[in-house]
Amino acid sequence: MKNPFANSLTEMNPNSLVQYLNKPSDQFTKADLIRYIDDHNIAMINFRYTGGDGRLKTLNFVINSREHLDNILSTGERVDGSSLFPFVQASSSDLYVIPRYKTAFVNPFTAVPSLDILCSYYDKDSNPLESSPEYILRKAHRVLQERTGLSFEVMGELEYYVISPAKELFQAADQKGYHEAYPFAKWEQLRAEAMVAIAQTGGKIKYGHSEVGNFSKNGMEYEQNEIEFLPVNLEDAADQLVIAKWILRTLAFKYGVSVTFAPKITVGKAGSGMHIHTRLIKDGENAMVENGCLSDIARRAIAGYLYLAPSLTAFGNTNPTSYFRLVPHQEAPTNICWGDRNRSVLVRVPLGWSGKNAMIYHANPQEKVEDQDFSNKQTVEFRCPDGSADVYLLLAGLTVAARHGLEMKDALAFAKRTYVDVNIFDDEHKARIAELKQLPVSCWDSAEKLLEQGDIYKMYDVFPQSVIEGTARKLKNFNDKGMLQRLEHDTAQLQETVKQYFHCG
C-alpha cells in the first residue's frame, strides 16, 4: 500500500523500503528495518558480501524472535575469511560481517519473504578489514575528499551476452544488434525484468538496450545487451554493479539461459566492456564543467586516469581473456590517450548538454521555453575495464588516479600531450600512435605495471602493500605472456581458455 505521507523524494522510488519508511536509504536505522520486517511479515534475513572472486556470497538467517532479529542486525556474524580471500590465513581466518543498513532491499526472487543487506568485513579487533576491497574504496574516497574538497560520483555500463538455443525466426544481422528491438533482440524482456529488479534493490538506472554483438554458432544464439547506470556516490555505484550482476545471473538461471560478462567470448565478435563514467562534485555541483566547457579539474583528473592507466588494468582487466579484447583496431582502447566523443581513445569525454537544450523546444513547439542548464550531466568515461573487474578495487583505483591527477604538478601539460582529435586507427595517423604509450597486453604485463606504480596507490594508506603484491601475484600466476599470439591460430585452445573464465567477476 502506498504511504500517504510519502514525499516527492520517495514516492516514486522503486525500493519498497524507501517508500514505506518515507526516507532515503542512507538514513535507514536498525529500528526502521525491524519495523519494515515486522509490518511485512519478512521471514528471512540474507547477509550479502563479495569474496575474492568479486561475486556476492550469502549467509541466510530465519528470524525466530524479535530478540533474535535485533541480535542479527546488531552484531553481524562470523565467517571464515580464508575461504573467501586468498590473502587471509587459515590460522587466523575469523572475520566479522557487519550489515550496512542503507543497503537493505527486499529480495526480488525468493518465495520466502526475505530482506537482503550488504555487509562490510571487520577483523578480530573490531576494526575494518584493511585489505577488504570495499573498505579500500571507502578509504580512497575519504582521502580524495580530505585532500581536494571534492567528492566522486561514478556509474558503470554493464555489458553482457545472453546465450540461448538459436531460433530461426527474426534473426538479427551479425554484429548489427545496436539498439535493436524485439523480436530481433530476443532477450529484451529479461533485460527489462533485470532493470526493474535492480531498481527495486536501490540501483539508479539510466537505461538499457541491446548492443552491437550478436551471432549464432553451433546451434546457439549470442545476444549482447547493456544496462547503464546513473552517476551516484562512489560507494553506492560499486554496490549497484555487484548486485546487478547477481540479478542478471539469477534471472538467466530462471529463464534457462546463460549470461556472461566475459570480456571476449570468441574471435571476430564484439567483446564486452564495463566502461566507467566519472564526475567530481564540489558543493553539489559538477566540477568537471566550467561555463559549459570541460574544466581544468576535469583535465587534471583525466591526466591522473591516463598516468595510472597501465596499472589500473590490474583491477579492471583481471584475466587473460581481458587482453583478447584490448587489441588494436577495435572499439576497445589500446593507446593511452583521451579525446572528445572519440571511441578510439582510452578516456572519452562524451557528448554533453552544454547549451540551453533548444532541441526539446524545436521538437516540441507547444512547450514553453525555459532557461535550463544541463551541463551538470557531463561525465568523463574510462573505457578499458571489463566484467572481470574487481568492482571495489577498480573504483578505488580510479579514485586514487583522480586524486593523483589533481596533485600532479604537470597535469594540464600531460593532458594536453595525450589529447587526440583524430581516429588513431586510421593509417594516416600512425605517427601519432607512435607517440602514445600503450596499455598492457597481458595479465603479466599488468602486474609489472602495478608493481611499478604501487607507491601511488599506497600513498595516504589507501591500498595496503599486501593487496598490491597479492594482486600482482595473482595476475602473474596466469603465466599469460604472449598467450594471445600463441593462440591466435589455435581456435580450439583459445575457446578452451575463454571457457575457463566464462563466469568471471
C-alpha positions as CSV (number, residue, x, y, z in Angstrom):
1,M,0.0,0.0,0.0
2,K,1.3,3.5,-0.9
3,N,2.4,5.5,2.1
4,P,0.0,8.5,2.3
5,F,2.8,10.6,3.9
6,A,5.4,9.9,1.2
7,N,7.1,13.0,-0.1
8,S,8.3,13.8,-3.6
9,L,11.7,12.4,-2.9
10,T,10.5,8.9,-2.0
11,E,7.0,8.4,-3.5
12,M,8.3,7.2,-6.9
13,N,11.3,5.3,-5.6
14,P,11.2,1.6,-6.7
15,N,12.8,0.4,-3.4
16,S,9.8,-0.6,-1.2
17,L,11.7,0.3,2.0
18,V,12.3,3.8,0.8
19,Q,8.6,4.2,0.0
20,Y,7.3,2.7,3.2
21,L,9.8,4.3,5.6
22,N,9.5,7.6,3.7
23,K,13.2,8.4,3.9
24,P,16.2,7.9,1.7
25,S,18.2,4.7,2.2
26,D,21.2,6.4,3.7
27,Q,19.0,7.3,6.7
28,F,17.9,3.8,7.4
29,T,18.3,2.7,11.0
30,K,18.1,-0.6,12.7
31,A,14.7,0.4,14.1
32,D,13.5,1.2,10.6
33,L,14.4,-2.2,9.3
34,I,12.8,-4.0,12.2
35,R,9.6,-2.0,11.7
36,Y,9.5,-2.9,8.0
37,I,10.3,-6.6,8.7
38,D,7.5,-6.7,11.3
39,D,4.9,-4.9,9.2
40,H,5.6,-7.0,6.0
41,N,6.0,-10.5,7.6
42,I,9.6,-10.8,6.5
43,A,10.7,-14.3,7.5
44,M,14.4,-14.3,6.5
45,I,17.5,-12.1,6.5
46,N,20.2,-12.6,4.0
47,F,23.7,-11.1,4.5
48,R,25.5,-10.4,1.2
49,Y,29.2,-9.7,0.8
50,T,31.7,-10.1,-2.0
51,G,34.6,-12.6,-1.9
52,G,38.0,-12.6,-3.6
53,D,36.3,-13.6,-6.9
54,G,34.2,-10.4,-6.8
55,R,30.9,-12.3,-6.6
56,L,28.2,-11.9,-4.0
57,K,28.2,-14.5,-1.2
58,T,25.2,-15.3,1.0
59,L,24.5,-16.1,4.7
60,N,20.9,-16.9,5.5
61,F,19.0,-16.4,8.8
62,V,15.5,-17.5,9.6
63,I,14.0,-15.0,12.0
64,N,12.7,-16.8,15.1
65,S,12.0,-13.9,17.5
66,R,12.3,-10.1,17.8
67,E,15.3,-10.6,20.1
68,H,16.9,-12.9,17.5
69,L,16.3,-10.3,14.8
70,D,17.8,-7.5,16.9
71,N,20.8,-9.6,17.6
72,I,21.4,-10.4,13.9
73,L,21.2,-6.7,13.0
74,S,23.3,-5.5,16.0
75,T,26.2,-7.9,15.9
76,G,26.5,-9.3,12.4
77,E,28.1,-12.8,12.2
78,R,31.5,-14.6,12.0
79,V,32.7,-16.0,8.7
80,D,35.8,-17.9,7.5
81,G,37.9,-15.3,5.8
82,S,40.4,-17.8,4.4
83,S,37.7,-19.4,2.3
84,L,36.7,-16.0,1.0
85,F,40.0,-14.3,0.3
86,P,43.4,-15.8,-0.7
87,F,45.2,-13.3,1.5
88,V,43.6,-14.4,4.7
89,Q,45.5,-17.2,6.5
90,A,43.6,-20.2,7.9
91,S,45.4,-19.9,11.2
92,S,43.7,-16.5,11.9
93,S,40.8,-16.6,9.5
94,D,37.7,-15.5,11.6
95,L,36.2,-12.3,10.3
96,Y,33.0,-10.4,11.2
97,V,30.5,-9.4,8.5
98,I,28.5,-6.4,9.7
99,P,25.4,-5.2,7.9
100,R,25.2,-1.7,6.4
101,Y,21.5,-0.8,6.9
102,K,21.4,1.6,4.0
103,T,21.9,-1.2,1.5
104,A,18.8,-3.2,2.6
105,F,16.4,-4.4,0.0
106,V,13.6,-6.9,-0.4
107,N,14.9,-9.9,-2.3
108,P,13.1,-9.9,-5.6
109,F,13.4,-13.7,-6.2
110,T,12.7,-15.7,-3.1
111,A,9.4,-17.4,-2.3
112,V,10.1,-16.8,1.4
113,P,9.8,-13.0,2.1
114,S,13.4,-12.0,2.6
115,L,15.4,-8.9,3.3
116,D,18.9,-8.7,2.0
117,I,21.6,-6.5,3.4
118,L,25.2,-5.9,2.1
119,C,27.9,-6.2,4.7
120,S,31.4,-4.9,5.5
121,Y,34.3,-7.0,6.9
122,Y,35.8,-6.4,10.3
123,D,38.8,-8.1,11.9
124,K,39.2,-9.7,15.3
125,D,39.8,-6.4,17.0
126,S,36.5,-4.9,15.6
127,N,38.4,-2.7,13.1
128,P,37.5,-2.5,9.4
129,L,39.5,-5.2,7.5
130,E,42.3,-3.1,5.9
131,S,42.6,-5.4,2.9
132,S,38.9,-5.6,2.2
133,P,38.2,-4.2,-1.3
134,E,35.0,-2.4,-0.1
135,Y,37.0,-0.7,2.7
136,I,39.8,0.3,0.4
137,L,37.2,2.0,-1.7
138,R,35.9,3.9,1.3
139,K,39.4,4.9,2.3
140,A,40.2,6.1,-1.3
141,H,37.1,8.3,-1.3
142,R,37.8,9.7,2.2
143,V,41.3,10.7,1.2
144,L,40.1,12.3,-2.0
145,Q,37.6,14.4,-0.1
146,E,40.1,15.4,2.6
147,R,42.8,16.4,0.2
148,T,40.8,18.1,-2.5
149,G,37.4,19.0,-1.1
150,L,35.8,17.1,-4.0
151,S,33.7,14.0,-3.8
152,F,33.4,11.4,-6.5
153,E,30.4,10.2,-8.4
154,V,30.6,7.3,-10.9
155,M,28.4,4.9,-12.9
156,G,29.1,1.8,-14.9
157,E,28.0,0.5,-18.2
158,L,27.4,-3.3,-17.7
159,E,27.7,-5.2,-21.0
160,Y,26.8,-8.9,-21.2
161,Y,25.9,-11.7,-23.6
162,V,22.8,-13.9,-23.3
163,I,23.4,-17.3,-24.7
164,S,20.4,-19.5,-25.8
165,P,19.4,-22.1,-28.3
166,A,19.2,-20.4,-31.7
167,K,15.8,-19.6,-33.2
168,E,15.2,-19.3,-36.9
169,L,12.7,-16.5,-36.7
170,F,13.7,-12.9,-36.8
171,Q,17.5,-13.4,-36.9
172,A,19.4,-10.1,-36.3
173,A,22.2,-9.3,-38.7
174,D,25.6,-10.5,-37.4
175,Q,27.3,-7.7,-35.3
176,K,24.4,-5.3,-36.1
177,G,22.5,-5.5,-32.9
178,Y,22.9,-2.0,-31.6
179,H,19.6,-0.7,-30.1
180,E,17.8,-3.5,-31.9
181,A,14.2,-4.1,-30.7
182,Y,12.2,-7.3,-30.0
183,P,11.7,-9.7,-31.8
184,F,15.1,-9.2,-33.5
185,A,16.6,-8.7,-30.0
186,K,15.2,-11.8,-28.3
187,W,16.1,-11.0,-24.7
188,E,14.6,-7.6,-24.2
189,Q,12.2,-9.0,-21.6
190,L,15.0,-10.5,-19.5
191,R,16.8,-7.1,-19.6
192,A,13.6,-5.3,-18.6
193,E,12.9,-7.6,-15.7
194,A,16.5,-7.2,-14.6
195,M,16.3,-3.4,-14.7
196,V,13.1,-3.4,-12.6
197,A,14.7,-5.7,-10.0
198,I,17.9,-3.7,-9.9
199,A,15.8,-0.5,-9.3
200,Q,13.9,-2.2,-6.5
201,T,17.1,-3.1,-4.8
202,G,18.2,0.6,-4.9
203,G,20.1,0.8,-8.2
204,K,19.8,4.0,-10.1
205,I,19.5,3.0,-13.8
206,K,19.9,5.4,-16.8
207,Y,18.7,3.0,-19.5
208,G,19.1,-0.4,-21.1
209,H,19.4,-1.6,-24.7
210,S,20.7,-4.3,-27.0
211,E,24.4,-3.9,-28.0
212,V,26.3,-4.5,-31.2
213,G,27.3,-8.1,-30.6
214,N,25.0,-10.8,-31.8
215,F,25.9,-14.0,-33.7
216,S,25.0,-17.7,-34.0
217,K,27.4,-20.6,-33.5
218,N,27.0,-24.3,-33.2
219,G,23.2,-24.0,-32.8
220,M,23.4,-21.3,-30.1
221,E,22.5,-17.7,-30.3
222,Y,24.6,-15.0,-28.6
223,E,23.0,-11.6,-28.0
224,Q,24.8,-8.7,-26.4
225,N,22.9,-6.3,-24.1
226,E,23.8,-3.4,-21.9
227,I,22.4,-1.8,-18.7
228,E,23.8,1.7,-17.9
229,F,23.5,3.4,-14.5
230,L,23.2,7.0,-13.4
231,P,26.1,8.7,-11.6
232,V,25.8,8.2,-7.8
233,N,28.0,8.4,-4.8
234,L,31.2,6.2,-5.4
235,E,30.4,3.5,-2.8
236,D,26.8,3.2,-3.9
237,A,27.9,2.8,-7.5
238,A,30.1,-0.2,-6.6
239,D,27.3,-1.9,-4.6
240,Q,24.9,-1.4,-7.5
241,L,27.2,-3.1,-10.1
242,V,27.8,-6.1,-7.8
243,I,24.0,-6.5,-7.1
244,A,23.2,-6.0,-10.8
245,K,25.4,-8.9,-11.9
246,W,23.8,-11.2,-9.3
247,I,20.4,-10.2,-10.5
248,L,21.2,-10.8,-14.2
249,R,22.6,-14.2,-13.4
250,T,19.7,-15.2,-11.3
251,L,17.2,-14.2,-13.9
252,A,19.2,-16.0,-16.6
253,F,19.0,-19.2,-14.5
254,K,15.2,-18.7,-14.1
255,Y,14.9,-18.4,-17.9
256,G,17.1,-21.4,-18.6
257,V,19.8,-19.4,-20.5
258,S,23.3,-18.3,-19.7
259,V,24.6,-14.8,-19.1
260,T,28.3,-13.9,-19.3
261,F,30.2,-10.7,-18.5
262,A,33.4,-12.2,-20.0
263,P,35.4,-9.6,-21.9
264,K,35.8,-11.8,-25.0
265,I,33.9,-15.0,-25.9
266,T,35.1,-15.6,-29.5
267,V,37.4,-14.1,-32.1
268,G,36.0,-11.5,-34.5
269,K,32.9,-10.6,-32.5
270,A,32.3,-7.7,-30.2
271,G,33.7,-8.0,-26.7
272,S,32.0,-6.8,-23.5
273,G,33.4,-3.9,-21.5
274,M,32.4,-2.2,-18.3
275,H,33.1,1.4,-19.1
276,I,33.1,3.7,-16.0
277,H,31.8,7.3,-16.2
278,T,33.1,9.7,-13.6
279,R,32.5,13.2,-12.3
280,L,33.9,15.2,-9.4
281,I,31.5,17.1,-7.3
282,K,32.0,20.4,-5.4
283,D,29.2,21.7,-3.2
284,G,26.7,19.7,-5.1
285,E,27.8,20.9,-8.5
286,N,29.7,19.1,-11.2
287,A,33.3,20.3,-11.1
288,M,34.1,18.7,-14.4
289,V,32.5,21.7,-16.3
290,E,33.0,25.4,-16.1
291,N,31.0,27.9,-18.2
292,G,29.7,25.0,-20.3
293,C,33.2,23.7,-21.1
294,L,35.5,21.0,-19.7
295,S,37.2,22.4,-16.6
296,D,40.8,22.3,-15.6
297,I,39.7,20.0,-12.7
298,A,38.4,17.5,-15.3
299,R,41.7,17.8,-17.3
300,R,43.7,17.1,-14.2
301,A,41.6,14.1,-13.3
302,I,42.0,12.8,-16.9
303,A,45.7,13.2,-16.6
304,G,45.6,11.0,-13.5
305,Y,43.5,8.3,-15.2
306,L,45.9,8.2,-18.1
307,Y,49.0,8.3,-15.9
308,L,47.8,5.3,-13.8
309,A,46.1,3.5,-16.7
310,P,48.7,0.8,-17.1
311,S,48.3,-0.3,-13.5
312,L,44.5,0.3,-13.3
313,T,44.2,-2.7,-15.7
314,A,45.3,-4.9,-12.7
315,F,42.0,-4.2,-11.1
316,G,39.8,-3.7,-14.2
317,N,41.1,-6.4,-16.6
318,T,41.9,-9.3,-14.4
319,N,42.1,-12.5,-16.5
320,P,43.9,-13.5,-19.8
321,T,40.8,-13.0,-21.9
322,S,40.7,-9.4,-20.9
323,Y,43.6,-8.9,-23.2
324,F,41.9,-10.7,-26.1
325,R,39.5,-7.7,-26.1
326,L,42.2,-5.0,-25.8
327,V,43.6,-5.3,-29.3
328,P,44.2,-2.7,-32.0
329,H,41.5,-1.6,-34.5
330,Q,38.6,-2.4,-32.2
331,E,36.4,0.0,-30.1
332,A,38.2,-1.3,-27.0
333,P,41.2,1.0,-26.4
334,T,44.9,0.1,-26.6
335,N,46.5,3.6,-26.7
336,I,46.8,5.8,-23.6
337,C,45.2,9.0,-24.8
338,W,41.9,10.9,-24.5
339,G,39.5,12.9,-26.7
340,D,36.1,14.3,-27.2
341,R,33.3,12.0,-28.4
342,N,36.1,9.7,-29.7
343,R,35.6,5.9,-29.2
344,S,39.1,5.0,-30.2
345,V,40.6,6.6,-27.1
346,L,41.1,5.3,-23.5
347,V,39.4,8.3,-21.8
348,R,36.4,9.8,-23.7
349,V,34.5,13.0,-23.0
350,P,31.1,12.0,-24.2
351,L,28.7,14.4,-26.0
352,G,27.1,16.6,-23.3
353,W,24.4,19.2,-22.9
354,S,26.4,22.4,-22.6
355,G,23.8,24.6,-24.4
356,K,20.3,25.7,-23.5
357,N,18.8,22.5,-24.9
358,A,16.8,24.3,-27.5
359,M,16.4,20.9,-29.2
360,I,13.5,20.0,-27.0
361,Y,11.6,23.1,-27.9
362,H,12.3,22.6,-31.6
363,A,10.9,19.1,-31.4
364,N,8.0,20.2,-29.2
365,P,7.0,23.7,-30.2
366,Q,4.0,23.6,-27.9
367,E,6.3,23.7,-24.9
368,K,7.0,26.9,-23.0
369,V,10.7,27.8,-23.4
370,E,12.6,27.7,-20.0
371,D,16.2,28.7,-19.4
372,Q,17.7,25.4,-18.0
373,D,21.3,24.4,-17.6
374,F,22.0,20.7,-18.2
375,S,25.8,20.9,-18.2
376,N,25.8,19.1,-14.9
377,K,25.1,15.8,-16.8
378,Q,28.7,15.9,-18.2
379,T,30.9,12.9,-17.4
380,V,34.3,11.6,-18.3
381,E,34.5,7.9,-19.4
382,F,37.3,5.4,-18.6
383,R,36.9,2.7,-21.3
384,C,39.2,-0.2,-20.8
385,P,37.7,-2.1,-17.8
386,D,35.6,-5.2,-18.4
387,G,33.3,-7.6,-16.5
388,S,36.3,-9.4,-14.9
389,A,37.0,-6.4,-12.8
390,D,37.0,-6.4,-9.0
391,V,34.5,-3.5,-8.9
392,Y,35.6,-2.2,-5.5
393,L,39.3,-2.2,-6.2
394,L,38.8,-0.8,-9.7
395,L,36.7,2.2,-8.5
396,A,39.2,2.7,-5.6
397,G,42.0,2.8,-8.1
398,L,40.2,5.3,-10.3
399,T,39.6,7.4,-7.2
400,V,43.3,7.3,-6.4
401,A,44.0,8.2,-10.1
402,A,41.7,11.2,-9.9
403,R,43.4,12.4,-6.7
404,H,46.8,11.9,-8.2
405,G,45.9,13.9,-11.3
406,L,44.7,16.8,-9.1
407,E,48.0,16.7,-7.2
408,M,50.3,16.3,-10.3
409,K,52.3,19.5,-11.0
410,D,52.3,18.9,-14.7
411,A,48.8,17.5,-15.0
412,L,47.5,20.1,-17.5
413,A,50.6,19.7,-19.7
414,F,50.2,15.9,-19.5
415,A,46.6,16.2,-20.6
416,K,47.5,18.4,-23.5
417,R,50.2,16.0,-24.7
418,T,47.8,13.0,-24.6
419,Y,44.8,14.6,-26.3
420,V,43.9,13.3,-29.7
421,D,41.2,14.7,-32.1
422,V,41.5,12.0,-34.8
423,N,40.7,8.3,-35.2
424,I,44.1,6.9,-34.2
425,F,43.3,3.6,-36.0
426,D,43.5,5.3,-39.4
427,D,46.7,4.6,-41.3
428,E,47.4,8.3,-41.9
429,H,47.8,8.8,-38.1
430,K,50.5,6.1,-37.5
431,A,52.9,8.8,-36.4
432,R,50.6,10.0,-33.7
433,I,50.1,6.4,-32.4
434,A,53.9,6.1,-32.2
435,E,54.0,9.0,-29.7
436,L,51.5,7.4,-27.4
437,K,52.1,4.8,-24.6
438,Q,50.2,1.5,-24.8
439,L,48.1,-0.4,-22.3
440,P,49.4,-3.7,-21.0
441,V,49.0,-6.7,-23.4
442,S,48.7,-9.4,-20.7
443,C,48.0,-10.1,-17.0
444,W,51.7,-10.5,-16.6
445,D,52.4,-7.1,-18.1
446,S,49.6,-5.5,-16.0
447,A,51.1,-7.0,-12.8
448,E,54.5,-5.4,-13.7
449,K,52.9,-2.0,-14.2
450,L,51.1,-2.3,-10.8
451,L,54.3,-3.0,-9.0
452,E,56.0,-0.1,-10.8
453,Q,53.2,2.3,-9.8
454,G,52.2,0.7,-6.5
455,D,53.6,3.5,-4.3
456,I,50.9,5.9,-5.7
457,Y,48.1,3.5,-4.6
458,K,49.7,3.0,-1.2
459,M,50.0,6.8,-0.5
460,Y,48.0,8.0,2.4
461,D,47.5,4.4,3.5
462,V,44.7,3.7,0.9
463,F,45.9,0.4,-0.6
464,P,47.8,-2.0,1.7
465,Q,51.1,-3.4,0.4
466,S,49.6,-6.9,0.7
467,V,46.8,-6.1,-1.8
468,I,49.3,-4.6,-4.3
469,E,51.6,-7.6,-4.0
470,G,48.7,-10.1,-3.9
471,T,47.0,-8.7,-6.9
472,A,50.3,-8.8,-8.9
473,R,51.0,-12.3,-7.8
474,K,47.5,-13.5,-8.8
475,L,47.9,-11.9,-12.3
476,K,51.4,-13.4,-12.8
477,N,50.1,-16.8,-11.9
478,F,48.1,-16.8,-15.1
479,N,51.5,-17.0,-16.9
480,D,49.9,-15.4,-20.0
481,K,52.9,-13.7,-21.5
482,G,52.5,-13.9,-25.3
483,M,49.3,-16.0,-24.9
484,L,47.3,-14.1,-27.5
485,Q,50.0,-14.6,-30.1
486,R,50.3,-18.3,-29.3
487,L,46.6,-18.9,-29.5
488,E,45.9,-16.6,-32.5
489,H,45.7,-19.5,-34.9
490,D,44.7,-22.2,-32.4
491,T,40.9,-21.7,-32.3
492,A,40.2,-24.8,-30.1
493,Q,42.7,-23.8,-27.4
494,L,41.5,-20.2,-27.5
495,Q,37.9,-21.2,-26.9
496,E,39.1,-23.5,-24.1
497,T,40.7,-20.5,-22.5
498,V,37.6,-18.4,-22.9
499,K,35.5,-21.2,-21.3
500,Q,37.8,-21.3,-18.3
501,Y,37.0,-17.6,-17.5
502,F,33.4,-17.6,-18.8
503,H,31.8,-16.6,-15.5
504,C,34.4,-14.1,-14.3
505,G,33.6,-11.3,-11.9
